[in-house]
Amino acid sequence: MSLSSKTYTLFDDLLHYYNDLLEDIKNAEKSIYIESFKIDKGRISKRLLTAFIRAVKRGVEVKILVDALGTPDATLFYKEFIELGGEVEVWEKIRFSLSRRTLIKSHLRDHRKIIVIDNYISYIGSSNITDYSLSWRELNLRVANTEFAEAMTQAFLQYFHISKSKIERKKDTLKPLHAHGFEILRDMPSIVKSSVRTKYINLIENAKERVVIETPYFLPSSIMRKALEAALEKGVQVDIIVPKHSDVTSADLLRSRYLGYFHEKGAHIYLYTTDNLHAKLLFIDNAIFSIGSSNFDYRSFRFQHEIVAIGKQSQVVKLLKEHIETTLSESIPLNYEQWKNRHKIEVFFEWILLPLRHLF
């Protein structure tokens, strides 16, 4: 379903998202910039590739940035596109080595998902470009605004050039961007500093009525748990919505202990049942939202390059309320008694995986 409100369109299913995106690409006259963690070789990607080739042939500048882990063999898939003048950069190619430095660098991925067309239309959200996720519930925001697109273009080009030159310029890439009433936050891998995590904690600590979290992987750090606990203690309603079964079974096993824990603290836990919930949303007091690529887990806040757009535009807020209502209508509350009596094998694996939680 796509929800539109003039400047803003919200997508929570991929068919509408891809249809609008393809139309925007077909109408592009100047530039198309795409950054994604994963682009597969399926039907949707091939349709997009055909559209990219046609765009290049009519003189449109097309640049694509993908992550090497999420999108292996990208240059081979885009061979004709590159030969015609399209540009493809691959973030941090995988190197096989037992050295500690190489292993650490191979773990630091570009997880961002942004698209900018003609310096006017922008997409930001949760979706990779894959056929297997067509039935997933996602969350993507399309913004038709030049000021916002200029900020997103800056965010894209900085990373495109970093990938090309292999030189990181942290000051440029970590500085918050402000455009069209949005605050755009970008994270680079860091154990001690995360702009997105710091902002989320601040928003949760200042919440007065309600906190809604939609995430495929709920593995909050200790400082994030304390912020949520403090919100609950002062009477704030905390709604945590996760898929009943995500695409990462080990993450589901590990999160189980946190779901039960927060239920005991008074949070409302919901399990989305229709398919995988891959949306990434923080919604505060039905007024402030964050949409982007960051999951609510250690990996996003410590090891990955992420980007989110934070705003309080009334049109987007209205669309998000509808989105959340629909998500909840397709979810069931956590069965606490069933959780308490879960199989001992599940509890065993929770403890086994706990020391590895920082890798999820």
Secondary structure, 3 states (H helix, E strand, C coil): CEEEECCEEEECCHHHHHHHHHHHHHCCCCEEEEEECCECCCHHHHHHHHHHHHHHHCCCEEEEEEECCCCCCHHHHCHHHHHCCCEEEEECCCCCCCCHHHHHHHHCEECCCEEEECCCEEEEECCCECCCCCCCECCEEEEECHHHHHHHHHHHHHHHHHHHHCCCCHHHHHCCEEECCEEEEEECCCCCCCHHHHHHHHHHHCCCCEEEEECCCECCCHHHHHHHHHHHHCCCEEEEEEECCCCCHHHHHHHHHHHHHHHHHCCEEEEECCCCECCCEEEECCCEEEEECCCECHHHHHHEEEEEEEECCHHHHHHHHHHHHHHHHCEEECCHHHHHCCCHHHHHHHHHHHHHHHHC
